[in-house]
Amino acid sequence: MSSLRHVQRCLANAQAHHGLNAFISLADRSFLEAAAQKVDSIREPGGPLNGKLIAVKDNICTSDFPTTAASYILKNFNSSYDATVVRRLRESGAIITGKTNLDEFGMGSHSTFSHFGSVKNPHNHHAQQPPSAGGSSGGSAVAVATSQCWASLGTDTGGSVRLPAAYTGTIGFKPSYGLLSRHGVLAYANSLDTVGILARTVSTTRSVFAALNAHDPKDPTSLPPSTRSRIAATTTTTASSSSSAQSPRSLRIGIPTHYNPTELSPSIRTTWHATLARLHALGHTLHAVSLPSTPAALAAYYVLAPAEASSNLAKYDGVRYGTRAAGPDARGGAPGAEGQRGAEAEVLYARTRGEGFGPEVKRRIVLGAYGLSKGARGNYFLQAQRVRRRVQEEFDTVFRVGNPLRMGVGPGELHGGLQTAGQGKDGREGEGVDVLVCPTAPGLPPALDTLRERNPVDAYTNDVFTVPASLVGLPAVSVPVPNADNSSAEGEAFPFVGMQIIGQFGSDDLVLDVAQALEEQIVNDRA
Amino acid sequence: MVAFHQLRRSLAHRPLGLPRSLPSYALNLHARHSSSLSDSDIKHLLSTPTWSVKSLLPTDGHDQAADGVSSNQLRHLLRLSALPPPSSPEEETHMLRTLDTQLHFVREIQKVDTEEIVPLRSLRDETAEARKECEIGLDDLKEVFDQEVTMGKHHLRIRRRQNFRVDTDGAEDWDVLAHAERKVGRFFIVENAKDTES
């Protein structure tokens, strides 16, 4: 298909699905058509991204659209430069179609905490109200699900790419932490933030990943070339002798028993079972594994992410950039007269921040400030970092290959930790699993109107299956699998369930291999 | 002694709500067996939930006063966050209740035995090679040291040659004021109102 026809189809879909509110800003028709015609006029065949429309989550900086992070405080902010991931997309010939809606600064699970209104899920299984599109990259997921673009970029801090992918029936891939550059991505929780990819097929996801996966000297957390080659050495020698999904060797698939809480929706439990049976039929073996810190991991995330957010968002004061509250920046005496001012005196910039941030952002900033405050820091922030290490050790115990970030760092060297499955005491190999297969979310997307009555903390439990991989930086992908539950009303109403594949750090290709194998099965079933 | 220590660790490790008796194959954890689970094993495994998400949320009878944050503490946190104080007693009650629920939720981390555990502060390459690569040695600074000259005979002083230029392209050549809404010349404006009541 010519780029022009591709662009025209996407634009027609954008018009038809305007009401879903996937975009905060969208390029002009004439601009996109001209860009596509330019691509078509060059006879040489380009790469897979050439002339394709890619949407970008609005917390990733672009020089040609505003970058708002769905916040009032940045509603008029225009970046003077492109994020590295955006620059790389353009260099691969992709056309940026616009900026997608999200939960403010990425904080939320339903894409409802946006200054520009909620995103709506195109798959409506509730009678009147549209279901949640998932968050925080809800706009990116809906834009892909409704073919308003070829692929999109999101960000995933605790599940923000995988959850909306699960809710909208798309592929949502969070690569290993540090592979894709964060330069030009507005930080929410920098030790967890990862750029992710949403697409309709695994092969599209791979193409975009290949275009972005490179070291960036401008991002201090970007993995350097030396680490990348060490990762390649570990994962090719031990894990993936099959880089092509066509002849996948027999894999050991782990079923994490702690990803099965009482609250897991029956449809999801049934579909999980069906997915495992399918993988078994393909010649893979199934093994129960234990990740007992899963509940604590969720709690640790909600200490660490808000703590980092309270620090990262401290810079939004309206002075250097951002929308400023009208009138003076503070009231109540001369600066420096702190002691004499009453407790009610305004803090400098407090009005700008009070008007500029939405309710969930404020809730998380205050929670983060608590976790870091004198007296609480040890029991909250530091304890959460220790739990984070524990979660990493547990994953290392379960996987067949060791963690390339910790090769040669003996468990005893740092702490009295757990044994790695792949490097047991007796040196035997092959006891651990290659990947974990589990649901992406504990439930099907809830109706938007039911969310308003819920306690904001209830929504945090939605992230229980996505947060552990984020804490450890593991690659994880959500794949839509047809809902296997045809006994309940719930099962009949919603067509698919997001299944998640998690791998050891650096085994991104393997995780995508399994996703592709699953995808091919589903396509075969339909045919 | 070692065995006891490990037992204690594994017990402390068990999250609340995890049943004491799991199916036999589930106890054969870490996949320390090479044969696959059968379809009926999987069916049984998945029909046995291991914990409840509700255990993280406060129950209805939860006593807020027992571990609640005080009004003064809340105001202090808001000041630290550069956010305005609550506009009404109702808003304050609401904020306190939310924070209390959040704290109840995250307190799950305190049930994990983390003795001897080194905190994971950030995800980075922790291998010996990577640590070595991050070291800055004399060789890396040779260029800078070569620009230094030692002056004086009795009182030695180090001076840097005048023609030495540090490359700051891309780091210092940006317009700091470009995005500011309020500015005068080369300055930002930060306005403080006179306290009208005093």
HADDOCK unambig.tbl for C-alpha pairs under 7 A between the chains (distance, minus, plus):
assign (segid A and resid 191 and name CA) (segid B and resid 122 and name CA) 5.47 0.50 0.50
assign (segid A and resid 191 and name CA) (segid B and resid 123 and name CA) 6.82 0.50 0.50
assign (segid A and resid 227 and name CA) (segid B and resid 125 and name CA) 6.85 0.50 0.50
assign (segid A and resid 257 and name CA) (segid B and resid 50 and name CA) 6.77 0.50 0.50
assign (segid A and resid 258 and name CA) (segid B and resid 50 and name CA) 5.83 0.50 0.50
assign (segid A and resid 260 and name CA) (segid B and resid 46 and name CA) 6.85 0.50 0.50
assign (segid A and resid 260 and name CA) (segid B and resid 49 and name CA) 5.09 0.50 0.50
assign (segid A and resid 260 and name CA) (segid B and resid 50 and name CA) 6.10 0.50 0.50
assign (segid A and resid 261 and name CA) (segid B and resid 49 and name CA) 4.90 0.50 0.50
assign (segid A and resid 261 and name CA) (segid B and resid 50 and name CA) 5.61 0.50 0.50
assign (segid A and resid 261 and name CA) (segid B and resid 51 and name CA) 4.90 0.50 0.50
assign (segid A and resid 261 and name CA) (segid B and resid 52 and name CA) 5.14 0.50 0.50
assign (segid A and resid 261 and name CA) (segid B and resid 53 and name CA) 6.45 0.50 0.50
assign (segid A and resid 262 and name CA) (segid B and resid 49 and name CA) 5.14 0.50 0.50
assign (segid A and resid 262 and name CA) (segid B and resid 51 and name CA) 6.21 0.50 0.50
assign (segid A and resid 262 and name CA) (segid B and resid 52 and name CA) 5.14 0.50 0.50
assign (segid A and resid 263 and name CA) (segid B and resid 52 and name CA) 6.58 0.50 0.50
assign (segid A and resid 263 and name CA) (segid B and resid 53 and name CA) 6.66 0.50 0.50
assign (segid A and resid 269 and name CA) (segid B and resid 46 and name CA) 6.93 0.50 0.50
assign (segid A and resid 273 and name CA) (segid B and resid 43 and name CA) 6.98 0.50 0.50
assign (segid A and resid 277 and name CA) (segid B and resid 39 and name CA) 6.83 0.50 0.50
assign (segid A and resid 285 and name CA) (segid B and resid 36 and name CA) 4.61 0.50 0.50
assign (segid A and resid 286 and name CA) (segid B and resid 36 and name CA) 4.81 0.50 0.50
assign (segid A and resid 286 and name CA) (segid B and resid 37 and name CA) 5.38 0.50 0.50
assign (segid A and resid 287 and name CA) (segid B and resid 31 and name CA) 5.45 0.50 0.50
assign (segid A and resid 287 and name CA) (segid B and resid 36 and name CA) 6.05 0.50 0.50
assign (segid A and resid 287 and name CA) (segid B and resid 37 and name CA) 5.99 0.50 0.50
assign (segid A and resid 288 and name CA) (segid B and resid 26 and name CA) 5.92 0.50 0.50
assign (segid A and resid 288 and name CA) (segid B and resid 29 and name CA) 6.26 0.50 0.50
assign (segid A and resid 288 and name CA) (segid B and resid 31 and name CA) 6.17 0.50 0.50
assign (segid A and resid 289 and name CA) (segid B and resid 29 and name CA) 5.12 0.50 0.50
assign (segid A and resid 289 and name CA) (segid B and resid 30 and name CA) 4.96 0.50 0.50
assign (segid A and resid 289 and name CA) (segid B and resid 31 and name CA) 5.90 0.50 0.50
assign (segid A and resid 290 and name CA) (segid B and resid 29 and name CA) 5.93 0.50 0.50
assign (segid A and resid 290 and name CA) (segid B and resid 30 and name CA) 6.38 0.50 0.50
assign (segid A and resid 292 and name CA) (segid B and resid 14 and name CA) 6.30 0.50 0.50
assign (segid A and resid 292 and name CA) (segid B and resid 15 and name CA) 6.57 0.50 0.50
assign (segid A and resid 293 and name CA) (segid B and resid 15 and name CA) 6.88 0.50 0.50
assign (segid A and resid 296 and name CA) (segid B and resid 108 and name CA) 5.52 0.50 0.50
assign (segid A and resid 296 and name CA) (segid B and resid 109 and name CA) 5.02 0.50 0.50
assign (segid A and resid 299 and name CA) (segid B and resid 105 and name CA) 6.36 0.50 0.50
assign (segid A and resid 299 and name CA) (segid B and resid 106 and name CA) 4.24 0.50 0.50
assign (segid A and resid 299 and name CA) (segid B and resid 107 and name CA) 6.97 0.50 0.50
assign (segid A and resid 299 and name CA) (segid B and resid 108 and name CA) 5.98 0.50 0.50
assign (segid A and resid 299 and name CA) (segid B and resid 109 and name CA) 6.06 0.50 0.50
assign (segid A and resid 300 and name CA) (segid B and resid 106 and name CA) 6.50 0.50 0.50
assign (segid A and resid 300 and name CA) (segid B and resid 109 and name CA) 6.06 0.50 0.50
assign (segid A and resid 302 and name CA) (segid B and resid 106 and name CA) 6.36 0.50 0.50
assign (segid A and resid 303 and name CA) (segid B and resid 106 and name CA) 6.50 0.50 0.50
assign (segid A and resid 319 and name CA) (segid B and resid 180 and name CA) 5.95 0.50 0.50
assign (segid A and resid 319 and name CA) (segid B and resid 188 and name CA) 6.78 0.50 0.50
assign (segid A and resid 320 and name CA) (segid B and resid 177 and name CA) 6.63 0.50 0.50
assign (segid A and resid 320 and name CA) (segid B and resid 179 and name CA) 6.14 0.50 0.50
assign (segid A and resid 320 and name CA) (segid B and resid 180 and name CA) 4.62 0.50 0.50
assign (segid A and resid 321 and name CA) (segid B and resid 179 and name CA) 4.82 0.50 0.50
assign (segid A and resid 321 and name CA) (segid B and resid 180 and name CA) 4.79 0.50 0.50
assign (segid A and resid 321 and name CA) (segid B and resid 181 and name CA) 6.76 0.50 0.50
assign (segid A and resid 328 and name CA) (segid B and resid 191 and name CA) 4.86 0.50 0.50
assign (segid A and resid 328 and name CA) (segid B and resid 192 and name CA) 5.48 0.50 0.50
assign (segid A and resid 328 and name CA) (segid B and resid 193 and name CA) 5.60 0.50 0.50
assign (segid A and resid 329 and name CA) (segid B and resid 190 and name CA) 6.37 0.50 0.50
assign (segid A and resid 329 and name CA) (segid B and resid 191 and name CA) 5.26 0.50 0.50
assign (segid A and resid 329 and name CA) (segid B and resid 192 and name CA) 5.77 0.50 0.50
assign (segid A and resid 330 and name CA) (segid B and resid 191 and name CA) 6.98 0.50 0.50
assign (segid A and resid 330 and name CA) (segid B and resid 192 and name CA) 5.07 0.50 0.50
assign (segid A and resid 330 and name CA) (segid B and resid 193 and name CA) 6.17 0.50 0.50
assign (segid A and resid 331 and name CA) (segid B and resid 192 and name CA) 6.07 0.50 0.50
assign (segid A and resid 331 and name CA) (segid B and resid 193 and name CA) 4.96 0.50 0.50
assign (segid A and resid 331 and name CA) (segid B and resid 194 and name CA) 6.62 0.50 0.50
assign (segid A and resid 331 and name CA) (segid B and resid 195 and name CA) 6.15 0.50 0.50
assign (segid A and resid 332 and name CA) (segid B and resid 194 and name CA) 6.64 0.50 0.50
assign (segid A and resid 332 and name CA) (segid B and resid 195 and name CA) 4.61 0.50 0.50
assign (segid A and resid 333 and name CA) (segid B and resid 194 and name CA) 6.02 0.50 0.50
assign (segid A and resid 333 and name CA) (segid B and resid 195 and name CA) 4.97 0.50 0.50
assign (segid A and resid 346 and name CA) (segid B and resid 84 and name CA) 6.78 0.50 0.50
assign (segid A and resid 347 and name CA) (segid B and resid 79 and name CA) 6.35 0.50 0.50
assign (segid A and resid 347 and name CA) (segid B and resid 82 and name CA) 5.88 0.50 0.50
assign (segid A and resid 348 and name CA) (segid B and resid 82 and name CA) 6.98 0.50 0.50
assign (segid A and resid 349 and name CA) (segid B and resid 82 and name CA) 6.60 0.50 0.50
assign (segid A and resid 350 and name CA) (segid B and resid 82 and name CA) 4.83 0.50 0.50
assign (segid A and resid 350 and name CA) (segid B and resid 83 and name CA) 4.52 0.50 0.50
assign (segid A and resid 350 and name CA) (segid B and resid 84 and name CA) 5.18 0.50 0.50
assign (segid A and resid 351 and name CA) (segid B and resid 84 and name CA) 6.26 0.50 0.50
assign (segid A and resid 353 and name CA) (segid B and resid 83 and name CA) 6.05 0.50 0.50
assign (segid A and resid 354 and name CA) (segid B and resid 83 and name CA) 5.53 0.50 0.50
assign (segid A and resid 354 and name CA) (segid B and resid 84 and name CA) 5.90 0.50 0.50
assign (segid A and resid 365 and name CA) (segid B and resid 81 and name CA) 6.73 0.50 0.50
assign (segid A and resid 366 and name CA) (segid B and resid 77 and name CA) 6.20 0.50 0.50
assign (segid A and resid 366 and name CA) (segid B and resid 78 and name CA) 6.49 0.50 0.50
assign (segid A and resid 366 and name CA) (segid B and resid 81 and name CA) 6.53 0.50 0.50
assign (segid A and resid 367 and name CA) (segid B and resid 99 and name CA) 6.59 0.50 0.50
assign (segid A and resid 369 and name CA) (segid B and resid 77 and name CA) 6.24 0.50 0.50
assign (segid A and resid 369 and name CA) (segid B and resid 81 and name CA) 6.69 0.50 0.50
assign (segid A and resid 370 and name CA) (segid B and resid 77 and name CA) 6.55 0.50 0.50
assign (segid A and resid 382 and name CA) (segid B and resid 119 and name CA) 6.79 0.50 0.50
assign (segid A and resid 383 and name CA) (segid B and resid 109 and name CA) 6.86 0.50 0.50
assign (segid A and resid 384 and name CA) (segid B and resid 109 and name CA) 6.31 0.50 0.50
assign (segid A and resid 385 and name CA) (segid B and resid 119 and name CA) 4.73 0.50 0.50
assign (segid A and resid 385 and name CA) (segid B and resid 120 and name CA) 5.08 0.50 0.50
assign (segid A and resid 385 and name CA) (segid B and resid 121 and name CA) 6.04 0.50 0.50
assign (segid A and resid 386 and name CA) (segid B and resid 114 and name CA) 6.19 0.50 0.50
assign (segid A and resid 386 and name CA) (segid B and resid 117 and name CA) 5.98 0.50 0.50
assign (segid A and resid 386 and name CA) (segid B and resid 118 and name CA) 6.18 0.50 0.50
assign (segid A and resid 386 and name CA) (segid B and resid 119 and name CA) 4.09 0.50 0.50
assign (segid A and resid 386 and name CA) (segid B and resid 120 and name CA) 6.07 0.50 0.50
assign (segid A and resid 387 and name CA) (segid B and resid 109 and name CA) 6.72 0.50 0.50
assign (segid A and resid 387 and name CA) (segid B and resid 114 and name CA) 6.86 0.50 0.50
assign (segid A and resid 388 and name CA) (segid B and resid 120 and name CA) 5.88 0.50 0.50
assign (segid A and resid 389 and name CA) (segid B and resid 119 and name CA) 5.89 0.50 0.50
assign (segid A and resid 389 and name CA) (segid B and resid 120 and name CA) 4.88 0.50 0.50
assign (segid A and resid 397 and name CA) (segid B and resid 30 and name CA) 6.88 0.50 0.50
assign (segid A and resid 398 and name CA) (segid B and resid 30 and name CA) 5.33 0.50 0.50
assign (segid A and resid 405 and name CA) (segid B and resid 124 and name CA) 6.56 0.50 0.50
assign (segid A and resid 405 and name CA) (segid B and resid 125 and name CA) 4.35 0.50 0.50
assign (segid A and resid 405 and name CA) (segid B and resid 126 and name CA) 5.43 0.50 0.50
assign (segid A and resid 405 and name CA) (segid B and resid 127 and name CA) 6.12 0.50 0.50
assign (segid A and resid 406 and name CA) (segid B and resid 125 and name CA) 6.77 0.50 0.50
assign (segid A and resid 406 and name CA) (segid B and resid 126 and name CA) 5.37 0.50 0.50
assign (segid A and resid 406 and name CA) (segid B and resid 127 and name CA) 5.34 0.50 0.50
assign (segid A and resid 407 and name CA) (segid B and resid 127 and name CA) 5.77 0.50 0.50
assign (segid A and resid 408 and name CA) (segid B and resid 127 and name CA) 6.35 0.50 0.50
assign (segid A and resid 409 and name CA) (segid B and resid 127 and name CA) 6.17 0.50 0.50
assign (segid A and resid 414 and name CA) (segid B and resid 118 and name CA) 6.54 0.50 0.50
assign (segid A and resid 415 and name CA) (segid B and resid 116 and name CA) 5.34 0.50 0.50
assign (segid A and resid 415 and name CA) (segid B and resid 117 and name CA) 5.40 0.50 0.50
assign (segid A and resid 415 and name CA) (segid B and resid 118 and name CA) 6.50 0.50 0.50
assign (segid A and resid 416 and name CA) (segid B and resid 116 and name CA) 6.36 0.50 0.50
assign (segid A and resid 431 and name CA) (segid B and resid 31 and name CA) 6.32 0.50 0.50
assign (segid A and resid 431 and name CA) (segid B and resid 32 and name CA) 5.68 0.50 0.50
assign (segid A and resid 432 and name CA) (segid B and resid 30 and name CA) 6.48 0.50 0.50
assign (segid A and resid 432 and name CA) (segid B and resid 31 and name CA) 5.86 0.50 0.50
assign (segid A and resid 433 and name CA) (segid B and resid 31 and name CA) 6.96 0.50 0.50
assign (segid A and resid 457 and name CA) (segid B and resid 102 and name CA) 6.24 0.50 0.50
assign (segid A and resid 461 and name CA) (segid B and resid 53 and name CA) 6.93 0.50 0.50
assign (segid A and resid 473 and name CA) (segid B and resid 123 and name CA) 6.92 0.50 0.50
